[in-house]
């Protein structure tokens, strides 16, 4: 039996190289694994936990689908769909809410962090992890590729699955988080002490976005924060976080071993040489994506076809599990 993989990205902001290195690139690589079945979702319902401009959200959803295709995700190899096109997610989240203790949600680190920054905390922000659990559990998911910041949400999905199975009998597969061992955490170029953020991707100097032109990529990387030294090697010293971040990007995109990465800069004259090399590698990897995206995004009929096909396939997988859950919880099903 193939191991089923489920992961998703919100269409709330632009995708940057941190998302690409830490998640999307891995998705593309997994497509050809004969032992895995991959499901990748545009989680637009999750985007609603903060206010959205409706027209902008619709546009970003289509743009994200086009970007998925541009980076190499193939709808004939992987299941690609939009979350809100499959009602199982919302209905399943309500059913899981009814077995999830409130205290579990209030302990979530992201909820505590984000709620402190908001004057009015919406219920959706608190309940976000249960919707994520529904995304995962109703597809009989074995593995969830996530960054360290989302690992706690997968742990919650595991707890919910185990609690439901205890209350109603074996129903859900208990999923496992799959975290990349290298290159999964790319930091902000303007602040290497904090993870590169989608919400800050428009901030000058913070991130390289996948659709940036070569000149913009070069400007952003050449402005990256480093330190007053000159040694170019991986280090655990917090003062070297900026250099570490640039080396991590370079290593992730070249696929070189640590010693080979450091050897590339043995004769470097300073951080300027490092930044130039990183910029060249990023441009080389991003330019084909940008060209392919421009071709795809204008074909609205094809994007609509792919969304319809994905939704149909997603329903075929998730709806039988939803019926099973409803019956076990005592709901009457019509013939």
C-alpha positions as CSV (number, residue, x, y, z in Angstrom):
1,X,0.0,0.0,0.0
2,X,1.3,3.5,-0.9
3,X,1.9,5.9,1.9
4,X,-0.4,8.9,1.4
5,X,1.2,12.4,1.8
6,X,-0.9,15.5,2.4
7,X,0.3,19.1,2.6
8,X,-1.0,22.6,1.7
9,X,-0.2,26.2,1.3
10,X,-2.4,29.3,2.0
11,X,-3.1,31.6,-1.0
12,X,-2.8,34.6,1.5
13,X,0.6,35.9,0.3
14,X,3.3,35.4,-2.3
15,X,5.5,32.3,-2.3
16,X,9.1,32.9,-1.5
17,X,12.3,30.8,-1.7
18,X,11.8,29.7,1.9
19,X,8.5,28.1,0.9
20,X,10.1,26.6,-2.2
21,X,13.2,25.1,-0.5
22,X,11.3,24.0,2.7
23,X,8.2,22.6,1.1
24,X,7.2,23.0,-2.6
25,X,10.5,21.6,-4.0
26,X,10.2,18.5,-1.9
27,X,6.6,18.0,-3.1
28,X,7.9,18.0,-6.7
29,X,10.6,15.5,-5.8
30,X,8.1,13.2,-4.1
31,X,5.9,12.8,-7.2
32,X,8.1,10.1,-8.7
33,X,8.3,8.0,-5.5
34,X,6.5,4.8,-6.4
35,X,5.8,4.2,-2.7
36,X,3.9,7.5,-2.1
37,X,0.6,9.0,-3.2
38,X,0.7,12.8,-3.0
39,X,-2.1,15.3,-2.2
40,X,-1.3,19.0,-2.3
41,X,-4.0,21.5,-1.4
42,X,-4.5,25.2,-1.7
43,X,-5.9,25.8,1.7
44,X,-8.1,28.9,1.0
45,X,-10.4,28.3,4.0
46,X,-7.4,28.7,6.3
47,X,-6.7,32.1,4.8
48,X,-10.0,33.3,6.1
49,X,-8.7,33.3,9.7
50,X,-7.7,36.9,9.0
51,X,-9.7,39.4,7.0
52,X,-9.2,39.0,3.2
53,X,-10.2,41.1,0.2
54,X,-12.5,38.7,-1.7
55,X,-11.3,39.6,-5.2
56,X,-7.6,39.5,-4.2
57,X,-8.1,36.1,-2.5
58,X,-9.7,34.6,-5.6
59,X,-6.9,36.0,-7.8
60,X,-4.2,34.7,-5.5
61,X,-5.8,31.2,-5.4
62,X,-5.5,31.0,-9.2
63,X,-2.0,32.4,-9.2
64,X,-0.9,29.8,-6.6
65,X,-2.3,27.0,-8.7
66,X,-0.4,28.3,-11.7
67,X,2.7,28.5,-9.6
68,X,2.2,24.9,-8.4
69,X,2.2,23.9,-12.1
70,X,5.2,26.2,-12.9
71,X,7.4,24.6,-10.3
72,X,6.7,21.2,-11.6
73,X,3.7,19.7,-9.8
74,X,1.9,17.5,-12.3
75,X,-1.9,17.0,-11.8
76,X,-1.5,13.6,-13.5
77,X,1.0,12.5,-10.8
78,X,-0.2,14.4,-7.8
79,X,-3.7,15.4,-6.6
80,X,-3.9,19.2,-6.7
81,X,-7.1,20.9,-5.5
82,X,-8.6,23.9,-3.8
83,X,-9.7,23.2,-0.2
84,X,-13.1,25.1,-0.4
85,X,-14.1,23.1,-3.4
86,X,-14.5,20.0,-1.2
87,X,-17.0,20.5,1.5
88,X,-15.7,17.5,3.5
89,X,-13.1,19.8,5.0
90,X,-15.6,22.2,6.7
91,X,-18.0,19.5,7.6
92,X,-15.3,17.2,8.9
93,X,-13.8,20.0,11.0
94,X,-17.1,20.5,12.8
95,X,-17.3,16.8,13.6
96,X,-13.7,16.8,14.9
97,X,-14.5,19.9,16.9
98,X,-17.0,17.8,18.8
99,X,-14.3,15.5,20.1
100,X,-11.5,18.1,20.6
101,X,-11.1,19.7,24.1
102,X,-10.9,23.5,24.1
103,X,-7.8,23.4,26.2
104,X,-5.9,21.6,23.5
105,X,-6.5,24.5,21.1
106,X,-5.5,27.3,23.6
107,X,-2.2,25.6,24.2
108,X,-1.2,25.9,20.5
109,X,1.9,28.1,20.2
110,X,0.8,29.9,17.0
111,X,-2.6,30.7,18.5
112,X,-1.0,32.2,21.6
113,X,1.5,34.2,19.5
114,X,-1.0,35.5,16.9
115,X,-3.8,36.2,19.3
116,X,-1.6,38.5,21.3
117,X,-1.0,40.7,18.2
118,X,-4.8,41.1,17.5
119,X,-7.3,43.4,19.1
120,X,-10.1,41.0,18.2
121,X,-9.4,37.3,18.1
122,X,-11.6,35.5,15.6
123,X,-12.9,32.0,16.4
124,X,-11.4,30.7,13.2
125,X,-7.9,31.5,14.5
126,X,-8.5,29.3,17.5
127,X,-10.1,26.6,15.5
128,X,-7.6,26.6,12.6
129,X,-5.7,23.5,13.9
130,X,-9.0,21.4,13.9
131,X,-9.6,22.4,10.2
132,X,-6.0,21.4,9.5
133,X,-6.7,18.1,11.3
134,X,-9.7,17.5,9.0
135,X,-7.6,18.3,6.0
136,X,-5.2,15.5,7.1
137,X,-7.4,12.9,8.6
138,X,-10.2,12.6,6.0
139,X,-7.6,11.6,3.4
140,X,-6.2,8.7,5.4
141,X,-2.9,10.5,5.5
142,X,0.3,8.8,6.6
143,X,2.8,11.7,6.4
144,X,2.5,15.5,6.5
145,X,5.5,17.4,5.2
146,X,5.8,20.5,7.5
147,X,8.3,22.9,8.9
148,X,9.1,22.9,12.6
149,X,6.6,25.7,13.2
150,X,3.7,23.5,12.0
151,X,4.8,20.3,13.8
152,X,2.6,21.0,16.8
153,X,-0.5,21.1,14.5
154,X,0.3,17.7,13.2
155,X,0.7,16.5,16.8
156,X,-2.8,17.8,17.5
157,X,-4.1,16.0,14.5
158,X,-2.6,12.8,15.9
159,X,-4.2,13.5,19.3
160,X,-7.6,14.0,17.7
161,X,-7.3,10.9,15.6
162,X,-6.4,8.8,18.7
163,X,-9.2,10.3,20.7
164,X,-11.8,9.6,18.0
165,X,-10.5,6.1,17.5
166,X,-10.8,5.5,21.3
167,X,-14.3,6.9,21.4
168,X,-15.8,5.3,18.2
169,X,-13.4,2.5,17.2
170,X,-10.6,2.4,14.7
171,X,-11.3,5.0,12.0
172,X,-8.5,7.4,11.3
173,X,-4.9,6.7,10.4
174,X,-2.6,8.5,12.9
175,X,-0.4,10.7,10.8
176,X,3.3,11.5,11.2
177,X,5.0,14.8,10.6
178,X,7.8,14.6,8.0
179,X,10.4,17.4,8.5
180,X,13.3,17.9,6.2
181,X,16.7,17.5,7.8
182,X,18.3,20.3,5.9
183,X,17.3,23.5,4.2
184,X,13.8,23.4,5.7
185,X,14.1,26.6,7.6
186,X,15.2,29.6,5.6
187,X,15.5,32.8,7.6
188,X,14.7,36.4,6.6
189,X,17.4,38.1,4.6
190,X,16.9,41.3,6.6
191,X,16.7,39.5,9.9
192,X,18.3,36.1,10.0
193,X,17.1,35.5,13.5
194,X,13.5,35.0,12.3
195,X,12.1,32.6,9.7
196,X,11.4,34.0,6.3
197,X,7.7,34.9,6.3
198,X,5.0,35.0,3.7
199,X,3.3,37.9,5.5
200,X,6.6,40.0,5.2
201,X,7.5,38.9,1.7
202,X,6.6,42.3,0.3
203,X,8.8,44.0,2.8
204,X,11.9,45.3,0.9
205,X,14.9,43.1,1.5
206,X,13.1,40.4,3.6
207,X,12.7,37.6,1.0
208,X,13.2,36.5,-2.6
209,X,9.8,35.8,-4.1
210,X,9.6,33.0,-6.7
211,X,8.3,35.4,-9.4
212,X,10.9,38.2,-8.8
213,X,12.9,39.2,-11.8
214,X,16.7,38.6,-11.8
215,X,17.6,42.2,-11.0
216,X,15.2,42.3,-8.0
217,X,16.7,38.9,-6.8
218,X,20.2,40.3,-7.0
219,X,19.3,43.5,-5.2
220,X,17.6,41.6,-2.4
221,X,20.4,39.2,-1.8
222,X,23.2,41.8,-2.1
223,X,21.4,43.7,0.8
224,X,21.2,40.6,3.0
225,X,22.3,41.1,6.6
226,X,25.6,39.4,7.6
227,X,28.1,40.6,10.1
228,X,31.4,42.5,10.4
229,X,33.6,39.4,9.8
230,X,34.8,37.8,6.6
231,X,35.0,34.0,7.3
232,X,32.5,32.1,5.1
233,X,31.7,28.8,6.8
234,X,28.7,27.3,8.6
235,X,28.7,28.2,12.3
236,X,26.5,27.9,15.4
237,X,27.5,31.4,16.5
238,X,24.3,33.5,16.5
239,X,26.4,36.4,15.2
240,X,26.9,34.4,12.0
241,X,23.2,33.7,11.4
242,X,23.2,35.8,8.2
243,X,26.1,34.0,6.7
244,X,24.6,30.6,7.7
245,X,21.3,31.6,6.0
246,X,23.0,32.5,2.7
247,X,25.1,29.2,2.9
248,X,21.9,27.2,3.6
249,X,20.2,28.7,0.6
250,X,23.2,28.0,-1.6
251,X,23.5,24.4,-0.3
252,X,19.8,23.7,-0.7
253,X,19.7,24.9,-4.3
254,X,23.0,23.3,-5.4
255,X,22.6,20.1,-3.5
256,X,26.3,20.2,-2.4
257,X,27.6,18.6,0.8
258,X,28.6,21.0,3.6
259,X,32.4,20.6,3.0
260,X,31.9,21.3,-0.7
261,X,29.8,24.4,0.0
262,X,32.5,25.8,2.3
263,X,35.2,24.8,-0.3
264,X,33.5,26.9,-2.9
265,X,34.2,30.0,-0.8
266,X,37.8,29.2,0.4
267,X,39.2,31.9,-1.9
268,X,36.3,34.4,-1.6
269,X,37.4,38.0,-0.9
270,X,34.5,38.6,1.5
271,X,30.7,38.4,1.9
272,X,30.2,40.2,-1.4
273,X,31.5,37.1,-3.2
274,X,29.2,34.9,-1.2
275,X,26.1,37.1,-1.9
276,X,27.0,37.2,-5.6
277,X,27.3,33.4,-5.8
278,X,24.0,32.9,-3.9
279,X,22.2,35.4,-6.2
280,X,23.5,33.6,-9.3
281,X,22.2,30.2,-8.1
282,X,18.8,31.6,-7.1
283,X,18.4,33.3,-10.4
284,X,19.3,30.2,-12.3
285,X,16.7,28.2,-10.4
286,X,13.9,30.8,-10.4
287,X,14.0,32.0,-13.9
288,X,12.5,28.9,-15.6
289,X,9.8,28.9,-13.0
290,X,9.0,32.6,-13.8
291,X,8.8,31.9,-17.5
292,X,6.6,28.8,-17.1
293,X,4.3,30.7,-14.8
294,X,3.7,33.5,-17.3
295,X,2.6,30.9,-19.8
296,X,0.2,29.0,-17.5
297,X,-1.5,31.8,-15.6
298,X,-3.1,33.3,-18.7
299,X,-4.8,30.0,-19.6
300,X,-7.8,30.3,-17.3
301,X,-9.8,27.5,-19.0
302,X,-7.0,25.0,-18.2
303,X,-6.7,26.2,-14.6
304,X,-10.5,25.7,-14.2
305,X,-10.2,22.2,-15.7
306,X,-7.4,21.2,-13.3
307,X,-9.4,22.6,-10.3
308,X,-12.5,20.6,-11.3
309,X,-10.5,17.4,-11.9
310,X,-8.7,17.8,-8.5
311,X,-11.9,18.5,-6.6
312,X,-13.6,15.4,-8.1
313,X,-10.6,13.2,-7.1
314,X,-10.4,14.7,-3.7
315,X,-14.1,14.0,-3.0
316,X,-13.8,10.4,-4.2
317,X,-11.2,9.9,-1.4
318,X,-12.6,12.0,1.4
319,X,-16.3,11.6,1.2
320,X,-16.4,7.8,2.1
321,X,-14.4,8.6,5.2
322,X,-16.8,11.4,6.1
323,X,-19.8,9.0,5.7
324,X,-18.0,6.5,8.0
325,X,-17.4,9.1,10.7
326,X,-21.0,10.5,10.6
327,X,-22.4,7.0,10.9
328,X,-20.1,6.2,13.9
329,X,-21.1,9.4,15.6
330,X,-24.8,8.5,15.3
331,X,-26.0,10.6,12.4
332,X,-28.7,9.2,10.1
333,X,-27.6,8.8,6.5
334,X,-30.1,8.9,3.7
335,X,-30.0,6.2,1.0
